Amino acid sequence: MAGWLADGTVRYDETIVDGLENAPQAFTDLLDGANTGKMLVRLQAMPAVPGR
């Protein structure tokens, strides 16, 4: 399978939504079938807190 992905024989689609604040709408869209392939919510890394 890895070889087919690498050479482009097998392709995949995904819908990416940015930000946790958009997760509820992404979930609704998932249930409504508005996504293509996987539905992903991309989160940004929190900045490091000094002293932790």
C-alpha positions as CSV (number, residue, x, y, z in Angstrom):
1,M,0.0,0.0,0.0
2,A,2.8,2.4,0.8
3,G,4.3,1.9,-2.6
4,W,0.9,2.7,-4.3
5,L,0.6,5.9,-2.2
6,A,4.1,6.9,-3.1
7,D,3.7,6.4,-6.8
8,G,0.2,8.0,-7.0
9,T,-1.7,4.8,-7.9
10,V,-3.8,5.2,-4.7
11,R,-4.9,8.7,-3.7
12,Y,-6.9,10.0,-0.8
13,D,-8.8,13.1,0.0
14,E,-9.3,15.0,3.2
15,T,-11.1,18.1,4.4
16,I,-9.1,20.2,6.8
17,V,-10.7,22.8,9.1
18,D,-8.5,25.1,11.1
19,G,-9.0,25.8,14.7
20,L,-10.8,24.2,17.6
21,E,-13.5,26.9,17.4
22,N,-14.5,25.5,14.1
23,A,-14.8,21.9,15.3
24,P,-18.6,22.0,16.0
25,Q,-19.3,23.1,12.4
26,A,-16.8,20.5,11.1
27,F,-18.7,17.8,13.0
28,T,-22.0,19.1,11.6
29,D,-20.5,19.1,8.1
30,L,-19.3,15.5,8.6
31,L,-22.7,14.3,9.5
32,D,-24.2,16.2,6.6
33,G,-21.7,14.6,4.2
34,A,-20.1,18.0,3.2
35,N,-16.6,16.6,3.6
36,T,-14.4,14.8,1.1
37,G,-12.6,11.9,2.5
38,K,-11.4,12.3,6.1
39,M,-12.6,15.3,8.1
40,L,-9.7,16.8,10.1
41,V,-9.6,19.7,12.6
42,R,-6.1,21.1,12.7
43,L,-5.0,22.6,16.0
44,Q,-2.2,25.0,16.5
45,A,0.4,24.1,19.2
46,M,0.2,26.2,22.3
47,P,3.2,28.3,23.0
48,A,5.4,27.0,25.8
49,V,4.7,28.5,29.2
50,P,7.9,29.5,31.0
51,G,8.6,27.6,34.2
52,R,6.6,24.5,33.2
